[in-house]
Amino acid sequence: MLQSDQPNAGVNSLSGEVKANKDGSYDIYFAPKAPKGRENNWIQTIPGKSWFIILCMYGPLEPWLDKTWRPSELELVNSRT
């Protein structure tokens, strides 16, 4: 795990702290600093250090099992907006 100032190395949608989008999906941000208002949806990265994503599915629903749903690709977000 990437050692950073953040106390946890991940986010958990069952914690009650991660903000869901209106459609029930979640946006998770990977950046050195948290986007304002999305601190609970943020995982801290450190410039120059590599990292990778692990997605754990506990009790996945049928769309995961029959492969009609998959996580989206990572998207670059402009940090100035």
N, C-alpha and C positions, 0 to 999 in steps of 0.2 A: 504494500500500500504506500502511496505517496505521502511522505511526512510533511504536514503543513500545520498552520496555526489552527485549522479547523478541528474541533474535537472529534468529529466522526468522518469517516472516509466515504460516506455515501448518504443517500436519502432513502426514505421509506414511505411509500404512499399510505401505509396503514398507521403511521404515527399521528395523524391528525394535524400535522404542522405543514405539510407540503400542500401548496395551493393548486387546486385543479382548475383547468380551463372550463368555460361554460359548457363545452360539449363532453366533459368528463375526462378528457385527456390530460396529460401532464407535460409541461415543458421543464426540462432540467438544464441548468446552465453550468458550463464548465469554463471557469475563468479565474484569473488571479484575484479579482475583486468581485463581490456580489453585486448583481444588478439591483438597484434601489427597488424595494418592495417585493423582491423575489429571493430574499436571503435564505428562506427555507427550501427553495428549489435549486440551490446552488451547491456545487462541489468545487472546492478551491484547487486550482492548478498552480504550478510554479514554472515561470518562464525558464526554458532550457532543460527542464526535466520531462522525461517521457511518462506517459500514463496510458491506461486502456480501460475500456468499459466492460463491466460484467453485469448482465441482466439476469436476475433470479426471478423465476415465475413460480409462485406457490399457489397451488390449486388453480391452474390456468383453465379458462373456459374453452368451449369447443372450437371457436375460431383459431385459437393458438394450436390446439391439437390437430385440427384438420388443415392447418397452414393457410387459411384464408385471411389471417391477420398476421402482420409482422411489424416489428418496430420500424419507424421511419429512419432514414439516413440522418446523420448529423448535418445541421445547417449552421452556417456562419451567420451570426447576428451582429449588426452594426452596434457597437457599444455606445455610440453617440446619440442614439435615438431612444 
